[in-house]
Amino acid sequence: MDIYADTSFDLIVVGGGMAGSMAAIAAGRLGLKVLLLDEEGYLGGTLTACGTGPMMTFHAGEKQVVRGLGDEMIQRLVAKGLSVGHIPDSTGYTYTVTPFDAEGMKHELELMCIEAGVTLLFHTSFVKATLRDGLLSSIECLCAGNLFTLSAPFFIDASGDSDLIAMAGIPYEQGRESDGRDQPMTMNFKLVGVDIQVIRNLMDTDIELFPFLAPKAGLQHSASRLSFSGFQEIMMEGVKKGEITFDRDIVLCFETNAKNEVIVNMTRINGKNPVDPIALTGAELEGRRQVWELYSFLKTHIPGFENARLTYSGPRIGIRSSRRLKGAYRVTVKDLFAQTIFEDAISACGYPIDVHSPDGEATDTQFFPYGAFYTIPLRSLLNTQVPNVMAAGRNTSSEFEAHASLRVSPSCSAIGQGAGTAVAIAVKTGKDLFSIDIPLLQRTLRENGAFIG
Ligand SMILES: Cc1cc2nc3c(=O)[nH]c(=O)nc-3n(C[C@H](O)[C@H](O)[C@H](O)COP(=O)(O)OP(=O)(O)OC[C@H]3O[C@@H](n4cnc5c(N)ncnc54)[C@H](O)[C@@H]3O)c2cc1C
């Protein structure tokens, strides 16, 4: 198939992270001809490219509020032994975590796309948008020195950083309202050979080492893979002695689907703009420096890590927040606390507001009441100018702090399904994205397993 010459795509999705993959699969299953492109050579975005995990969280209390395609992907992984599914969060921070095998996820996402008839285009960067008569008519892409043009009647920007939205001249915002600063970037890394039983034993004997878990002591026994957040005093001592030279106050690790392998989510690169190439390069260099510093520190000071071996820091640093669409609706913190069920809800989320401070070592959390969840409205994916472009994923239109909740990967998977389904409804009813039949959209989402409140 000559993809370059093919002008018959109904939808082009830019970015194959959790949001873009689910958008493409949803639209493909509903009969659209979909092209999904990504600058990496695989799907999964932050989860597979940045060593991020576990997926956190599909639940609000006992209720599973993220279902649909994201959950289907997990159940397919569970059936193959590539995920243990949704298990209690033994950090004590949220309800459940969902560890997975990142290589398994890359493959499963490809299988789901191929089954849905989605055309994949890897190693392809979107670089330019062309508008005609108020619509985005085509995009220019780059792969290995080949510059080529692709066109379609509808586009979804699932690039995380809103690359397409920015280049199409659609309004966006970035960072904290007060000063434009983003949450820190983090270079996650993976260690094998961590003696998890040592940490489990400490949870039984010295629960005060694990402050979030302490009020829920015993929970760890029902977690087949261990997540842990603790050893604050040891960390602070390391900072005091200069063994840790960046702002971090706690050890935060997540056992993956593979026993005794952990994701370390601890480095912090603050004050650098994730969409500025020079700052981003600086962040990669600083991230790697912190990885090696931490690796040595953990092995020397944290029980169970003595024989750990560093195996992975991912092809790129993790970006928590960058450009967000300035959409037809901006999700607010008030909406989250009000547990708002929007009339045009397309997904739901029960994760707390989790701001890794742009200023220092702290993580500022605002928890919702037990079991509370909110929804995401279609309007927060829509802009007010270009009716054939929508956002999906962590670029959803929202206040900085509201974003710090809705950005997590289960939520992005559900937002992606909502976006892809919305385009399918637009195509089938011959409307643009500004006049979508909301009852039909919501009915279709529910028929396809989504939970929207
Ligand atoms: C350090 C860190 C830790 C995190 N920890 C967790 C956690 O434990 N649990 C959890 O659930 N969530 C976690 N998150 C959040 C979560 O992983 C992400 O917010 C979510 O996965 C984002 O999904 P997305 O699809 O919107 O975007 P992304 O995953 O960012 O995907 C965007 C995709 O677009 C592609 N792309 C970008 N620009 C272009 C372009 N111009 N052309 C072509 N392709 C492009 C990228 O290659 C990528 O594949 C973490 C995030 C970070 C950074």
PDBQT file of the ligand as one rigid body, heavy atoms in Angstrom, charges set to zero:
ROOT
HETATM    1  C1  LIG A 501       7.817  10.258  34.963  1.00  0.00    +0.000 C 
HETATM    2  C2  LIG A 501       6.378   9.940  34.795  1.00  0.00    +0.000 A 
HETATM    3  C3  LIG A 501       5.797   9.005  35.620  1.00  0.00    +0.000 A 
HETATM    4  C4  LIG A 501       4.473   8.666  35.458  1.00  0.00    +0.000 A 
HETATM    5  N1  LIG A 501       3.941   7.701  36.250  1.00  0.00    +0.000 NA
HETATM    6  C5  LIG A 501       2.716   7.229  35.973  1.00  0.00    +0.000 A 
HETATM    7  C6  LIG A 501       2.234   6.078  36.653  1.00  0.00    +0.000 A 
HETATM    8  O1  LIG A 501       2.908   5.516  37.504  1.00  0.00    +0.000 OA
HETATM    9  N2  LIG A 501       1.002   5.633  36.314  1.00  0.00    +0.000 N 
HETATM   10  C7  LIG A 501       0.252   6.226  35.352  1.00  0.00    +0.000 A 
HETATM   11  O2  LIG A 501      -0.843   5.749  35.067  1.00  0.00    +0.000 OA
HETATM   12  N3  LIG A 501       0.666   7.336  34.722  1.00  0.00    +0.000 NA
HETATM   13  C8  LIG A 501       1.892   7.825  34.988  1.00  0.00    +0.000 A 
HETATM   14  N4  LIG A 501       2.368   8.908  34.311  1.00  0.00    +0.000 N 
HETATM   15  C9  LIG A 501       1.477   9.644  33.393  1.00  0.00    +0.000 C 
HETATM   16  C10 LIG A 501       1.179   8.925  32.111  1.00  0.00    +0.000 C 
HETATM   17  O3  LIG A 501       2.124   7.932  31.805  1.00  0.00    +0.000 OA
HETATM   18  C11 LIG A 501       1.056   9.856  30.901  1.00  0.00    +0.000 C 
HETATM   19  O4  LIG A 501       0.523  11.103  31.247  1.00  0.00    +0.000 OA
HETATM   20  C12 LIG A 501       0.152   9.229  29.848  1.00  0.00    +0.000 C 
HETATM   21  O5  LIG A 501       0.606   7.920  29.555  1.00  0.00    +0.000 OA
HETATM   22  C13 LIG A 501       0.127  10.118  28.629  1.00  0.00    +0.000 C 
HETATM   23  O6  LIG A 501      -0.475   9.461  27.530  1.00  0.00    +0.000 OA
HETATM   24  P1  LIG A 501      -0.693  10.209  26.151  1.00  0.00    +0.000 P 
HETATM   25  O7  LIG A 501      -1.086   9.162  25.179  1.00  0.00    +0.000 OA
HETATM   26  O8  LIG A 501      -1.551  11.379  26.338  1.00  0.00    +0.000 OA
HETATM   27  O9  LIG A 501       0.722  10.831  25.745  1.00  0.00    +0.000 OA
HETATM   28  P2  LIG A 501       2.153  10.174  25.538  1.00  0.00    +0.000 P 
HETATM   29  O10 LIG A 501       2.301   8.919  26.304  1.00  0.00    +0.000 OA
HETATM   30  O11 LIG A 501       3.115  11.286  25.807  1.00  0.00    +0.000 OA
HETATM   31  O12 LIG A 501       2.176   9.794  23.994  1.00  0.00    +0.000 OA
HETATM   32  C14 LIG A 501       2.416  10.723  22.984  1.00  0.00    +0.000 C 
HETATM   33  C15 LIG A 501       2.922   9.992  21.762  1.00  0.00    +0.000 C 
HETATM   34  O13 LIG A 501       3.042  10.920  20.692  1.00  0.00    +0.000 OA
HETATM   35  C16 LIG A 501       4.266  10.715  20.005  1.00  0.00    +0.000 C 
HETATM   36  N5  LIG A 501       4.620  12.025  19.431  1.00  0.00    +0.000 N 
HETATM   37  C17 LIG A 501       4.847  13.172  20.087  1.00  0.00    +0.000 A 
HETATM   38  N6  LIG A 501       5.081  14.182  19.231  1.00  0.00    +0.000 NA
HETATM   39  C18 LIG A 501       4.995  13.631  17.990  1.00  0.00    +0.000 A 
HETATM   40  C19 LIG A 501       5.148  14.169  16.668  1.00  0.00    +0.000 A 
HETATM   41  N7  LIG A 501       5.392  15.462  16.459  1.00  0.00    +0.000 N 
HETATM   42  N8  LIG A 501       5.030  13.322  15.627  1.00  0.00    +0.000 NA
HETATM   43  C20 LIG A 501       4.771  12.021  15.821  1.00  0.00    +0.000 A 
HETATM   44  N9  LIG A 501       4.602  11.451  17.054  1.00  0.00    +0.000 NA
HETATM   45  C21 LIG A 501       4.713  12.263  18.120  1.00  0.00    +0.000 A 
HETATM   46  C22 LIG A 501       5.216  10.226  21.077  1.00  0.00    +0.000 C 
HETATM   47  O14 LIG A 501       6.273   9.482  20.518  1.00  0.00    +0.000 OA
HETATM   48  C23 LIG A 501       4.297   9.375  21.965  1.00  0.00    +0.000 C 
HETATM   49  O15 LIG A 501       4.279   8.038  21.545  1.00  0.00    +0.000 OA
HETATM   50  C24 LIG A 501       3.693   9.295  34.451  1.00  0.00    +0.000 A 
HETATM   51  C25 LIG A 501       4.276  10.236  33.616  1.00  0.00    +0.000 A 
HETATM   52  C26 LIG A 501       5.604  10.568  33.774  1.00  0.00    +0.000 A 
HETATM   53  C27 LIG A 501       6.218  11.543  32.850  1.00  0.00    +0.000 C 
ENDROOT
TORSDOF 0
